Amino acid sequence: MGNRVTRGDFEWVYTEQPHTQRRKEILAKYPEIKTLMGPDPHLKWIVSGMVFTQLLACYLVKDLSWKWVFFWAYAFGGCINHSLTLAIHDISHNVAFGNKQARWNRWFAIFANLPVGVPYSASFKKYHIDHHRYLGGDSLDVDIPTDFEGWFFCTPLRKLLWLFLQPLFYSLRPLYVNPKAITRMEILNALVQFSIDLIIYYLWGLKAVIYLIAGTILCLGFHPISGHFIAEHYMFLKGYETYSYYGPLNWLTFNVGYHMEHHDFPSIPGCRLPMVKKIAAEYYDNLPHHQSWIRVLWDFVFDDTLGPYSRVKRLCKLAKES
């Protein structure tokens, strides 16, 4: 691809994020898209099935050798856990039970969090709102790497290491970039999560707990599904800050690949985002998009013009809380 961003700093822009204007234009032309908003009635059952599948897996791995525990954590359990983090992403937009049942969504996210092994859902919700409201916002959007990450992880070997360490950076970066007070829901999230971890340890031993946590760390790091972290907002073409992916891995990730559509309409559940693209095809078909998350990871590591600095940044004014 040509016209890529240069290394050395982020790509600073002085315009509003593109999703707000596109949303207005699409809704004006296709008001029927509003009917796609609202809860996904199947999400709670799919997520529940995934949670209980992982509990069954904990029982099945308890007597395996360590090499097979880690193999199945990477090849199977971690895929489910990564998928559950993306279910939590959808739930953070209240699409499990609807906006009128916000607390049910919060508690269900804590339930979906259980196989992940570490408390995640409440903190994710707190920061993900800012990612949509202040996309690329300096010191506001914690999805943006720090200056240190951009400066240090600039060679193929270092970028590969950065991909392995993604779970660490995603966990610690908010505490450095935009620290917020711990909420009651985060405390409850931690209490429930660690209680379940202890129960699993009591019932099935250490290997079951390690199976869950190792799967999460491995599959949120260097793994084909993790290509979505890079594909979504890293600027492969100058001037474009959000990209979609329409490939088969969307079946495992609640359509997170439909990322332009998601940022245009965050209240539409992932299962209906393909319908957005179909209805408003002229708004999406000619925008650059990715064909493969594996190719995204390869290009990110080996293309000298790509790295943690390949992100759009802007200065945003704090919105008034309603």
C-alpha positions in Angstrom: 0.0 0.0 0.0 1.2 3.5 -0.7 1.0 6.8 1.3 1.8 5.2 4.6 2.5 7.1 7.8 6.1 7.9 8.5 7.9 6.8 11.6 9.0 8.9 14.5 5.7 10.2 15.9 2.0 9.6 15.8 -0.1 11.0 13.0 -1.6 14.1 14.5 -4.8 15.4 12.9 -6.9 18.4 13.7 -10.3 17.2 12.6 -13.1 15.4 14.3 -13.3 11.6 14.1 -15.0 10.5 10.9 -17.6 8.3 12.4 -19.8 11.0 13.8 -20.5 12.6 10.4 -20.8 9.3 8.5 -23.4 8.1 11.1 -25.5 11.3 10.5 -25.3 10.8 6.7 -26.2 7.1 6.8 -29.1 7.6 9.2 -30.5 10.5 7.1 -30.4 8.3 4.0 -31.3 4.9 5.6 -33.3 5.6 8.8 -34.3 1.9 8.8 -30.8 1.2 10.3 -32.3 2.4 13.6 -34.3 -0.8 13.7 -31.0 -2.8 14.0 -30.2 -1.1 17.3 -31.1 -2.9 20.5 -30.3 -6.2 22.3 -29.1 -9.4 20.7 -31.5 -12.1 22.1 -29.0 -14.9 21.4 -25.9 -13.4 23.0 -26.6 -14.5 26.5 -27.1 -18.1 25.4 -24.0 -18.2 23.3 -21.8 -16.7 26.0 -23.3 -19.0 28.6 -22.4 -22.0 26.4 -18.8 -20.7 26.1 -18.4 -20.2 29.8 -19.7 -23.7 30.6 -17.5 -25.2 27.9 -14.5 -23.7 29.6 -15.5 -25.1 33.0 -15.8 -28.5 31.4 -12.4 -28.0 29.8 -11.0 -27.2 33.3 -12.1 -30.7 34.4 -10.6 -32.4 31.3 -7.2 -30.8 31.6 -6.6 -31.4 35.3 -4.7 -34.6 34.8 -2.8 -33.7 31.6 0.9 -33.1 31.4 1.9 -29.5 31.5 2.9 -29.4 27.8 -0.7 -30.4 26.9 -2.2 -28.0 29.3 -0.4 -25.1 27.5 -1.1 -26.6 24.1 -4.8 -26.8 24.7 -4.7 -23.3 26.4 -3.3 -21.8 23.1 -5.2 -23.9 20.6 -8.6 -24.1 22.2 -9.3 -22.4 25.5 -7.5 -19.2 24.7 -9.5 -18.9 21.5 -12.7 -19.1 23.6 -11.3 -16.7 26.2 -10.4 -14.2 23.5 -13.8 -14.5 22.0 -15.3 -13.9 25.5 -13.4 -10.7 25.8 -15.0 -9.6 22.5 -18.4 -10.7 23.9 -17.6 -8.5 26.9 -16.9 -5.7 24.4 -20.4 -6.1 22.9 -21.9 -6.4 26.4 -20.2 -3.1 27.3 -22.5 -1.5 24.8 -25.6 -3.0 26.6 -26.5 -5.3 23.7 -27.1 -8.4 26.0 -30.2 -7.0 27.8 -30.6 -3.5 26.3 -30.0 0.0 27.7 -32.9 -0.2 30.1 -31.2 -3.1 31.9 -27.7 -1.6 32.2 -27.0 -3.3 35.5 -27.9 -6.7 34.1 -25.4 -6.1 31.3 -22.7 -5.3 33.9 -23.3 -8.4 35.9 -23.5 -10.6 32.8 -20.2 -9.2 31.7 -18.7 -10.3 35.0 -20.2 -13.8 34.3 -18.6 -13.8 30.8 -15.3 -12.8 32.4 -15.1 -16.0 34.6 -13.1 -18.2 32.2 -10.7 -15.3 31.4 -9.2 -15.9 34.9 -8.4 -12.3 35.8 -10.9 -9.5 36.4 -11.4 -7.5 33.2 -14.9 -6.6 32.3 -15.7 -3.7 34.7 -12.4 -1.9 33.9 -12.9 -2.4 30.2 -16.3 -0.8 30.3 -15.0 2.2 32.1 -12.3 2.9 29.5 -14.0 1.7 26.4 -16.6 4.5 26.5 -13.7 7.0 26.1 -12.3 5.0 23.1 -15.6 5.7 21.3 -16.2 9.2 22.5 -12.6 10.4 22.1 -11.2 8.2 19.4 -7.5 8.9 19.1 -7.8 11.5 21.9 -4.4 12.3 23.4 -4.4 11.1 27.1 -8.0 10.0 26.7 -8.0 7.0 24.4 -5.9 4.4 26.2 -6.0 2.2 23.1 -3.2 4.4 21.8 0.3 3.2 22.6 2.5 5.4 24.7 5.4 7.3 23.3 7.8 4.8 24.8 6.1 2.0 23.0 6.3 3.9 19.7 9.9 4.8 20.2 11.2 1.4 21.5 9.3 -1.2 19.6 10.4 -0.1 16.2 12.3 -3.1 14.8 10.9 -6.4 13.6 12.1 -8.3 16.7 10.9 -5.6 19.1 7.6 -5.4 17.4 7.2 -9.1 17.7 8.0 -8.9 21.4 5.4 -6.1 21.7 2.7 -8.3 20.1 3.5 -11.0 22.7 3.3 -8.4 25.5 0.0 -6.9 24.3 -2.0 -8.1 27.3 0.5 -6.5 29.6 0.4 -3.1 27.8 -3.4 -3.2 27.6 -3.6 -3.8 31.3 -1.1 -1.3 32.5 -1.4 1.5 29.9 -4.7 3.0 31.3 -3.1 3.3 34.8 -0.3 5.4 33.3 -2.1 7.3 30.5 -5.5 8.1 32.1 -5.8 6.7 35.6 -9.4 6.7 37.0 -10.8 5.9 40.5 -11.6 2.3 41.2 -15.3 1.7 41.0 -17.6 -0.5 43.1 -18.2 -2.7 40.1 -14.5 -3.2 39.6 -14.2 -4.4 43.2 -17.2 -6.7 42.7 -15.7 -8.0 39.5 -12.4 -8.8 41.3 -14.1 -10.5 44.2 -16.3 -12.7 42.0 -13.4 -13.6 39.7 -10.9 -14.5 42.4 -13.6 -16.5 44.3 -14.3 -18.6 41.2 -10.6 -19.0 40.6 -10.2 -20.4 44.1 -13.2 -22.7 43.6 -11.7 -24.1 40.4 -8.4 -24.6 42.1 -10.1 -26.4 45.0 -12.1 -28.7 42.6 -9.6 -29.4 39.8 -6.2 -28.1 40.9 -3.6 -25.7 39.6 -3.5 -26.9 36.0 -7.1 -25.9 35.5 -6.4 -22.4 36.7 -3.3 -22.1 34.6 -5.2 -23.4 31.6 -7.6 -20.5 31.8 -5.1 -17.7 32.6 -2.4 -19.0 30.2 -4.9 -19.2 27.4 -6.0 -15.6 28.0 -2.4 -14.3 28.0 -1.3 -16.4 25.0 -4.3 -15.7 22.8 -4.5 -12.0 23.6 -0.8 -11.8 22.6 0.7 -13.3 19.5 -2.2 -15.3 18.0 -4.1 -15.0 14.6 -7.3 -13.7 16.4 -5.2 -10.9 18.0 -4.7 -9.5 14.5 -7.8 -7.5 15.2 -6.0 -5.3 17.7 -3.7 -4.1 14.9 -6.2 -4.2 12.1 -8.8 -1.9 13.8 -7.0 1.4 14.1 -3.4 1.2 13.0 -2.9 3.4 10.0 -1.9 1.1 7.1 -3.0 3.9 4.7 -2.4 7.5 5.5 -5.7 9.3 6.2 -7.6 6.3 7.4 -7.8 5.5 11.1 -10.4 2.7 11.3 -10.5 -0.4 9.2 -12.8 -3.3 8.8 -12.1 -7.0 8.2 -14.7 -9.2 6.5 -13.1 -12.6 6.8 -14.1 -15.9 8.4 -12.6 -15.1 11.9 -15.6 -12.9 12.5 -17.5 -16.0 13.2 -15.3 -16.5 16.3 -15.2 -12.9 17.4 -18.8 -11.6 17.4 -18.1 -9.7 14.1 -15.5 -7.4 15.7 -14.0 -7.2 12.3 -16.8 -5.0 11.2 -15.1 -2.2 13.0 -15.9 0.8 10.8 -19.5 -0.2 11.1 -19.2 -0.7 14.8 -17.7 2.8 15.4 -20.4 4.3 13.2 -23.2 2.5 15.2 -21.8 1.2 18.5 -25.4 0.4 19.8 -25.9 -2.2 17.1 -24.9 -5.7 18.2 -22.1 -7.5 16.3 -24.6 -10.0 14.8 -26.3 -7.2 12.9 -23.3 -5.2 11.7 -23.1 -7.1 8.3 -26.6 -5.8 7.7 -25.3 -2.2 8.2 -22.7 -2.8 5.5 -25.3 -4.3 3.2 -27.8 -1.5 3.6 -25.3 1.3 3.3 -22.9 -0.4 1.0 -21.8 2.7 -0.9 -20.4 4.1 2.4 -18.1 1.1 3.1 -17.3 -0.8 -0.1 -14.8 1.7 -1.3 -13.0 2.2 2.0 -9.8 0.3 2.6 -10.2 -2.9 4.6 -8.2 -5.9 5.6 -8.4 -9.4 4.0 -6.5 -11.3 6.7 -5.5 -10.8 10.3 -2.5 -13.0 9.9 -1.3 -10.8 7.0 -1.9 -7.8 9.2 0.4 -9.2 11.9 3.0 -10.1 9.3 3.0 -6.6 7.7 3.0 -4.9 11.1 6.2 -6.8 12.1 8.2 -6.6 8.9 7.1 -3.4 7.3 9.4 -0.6 8.5 6.7 2.0 8.0 4.4 0.3 10.5 4.7 0.2 14.3 3.1 1.4 17.5 3.4 5.0 16.2 1.1 4.2 13.3 -1.9 5.7 15.0 -4.0 8.8 14.5 -4.0 11.2 17.5 -6.0 14.3 18.1 -6.7 16.8 20.9 -10.2 16.3 22.3 -12.2 18.5 24.6 -13.8 16.6 27.5 -17.5 16.1 26.9 -19.9 17.2 29.6 -21.3 14.3 31.6 -25.1 14.1 31.4 
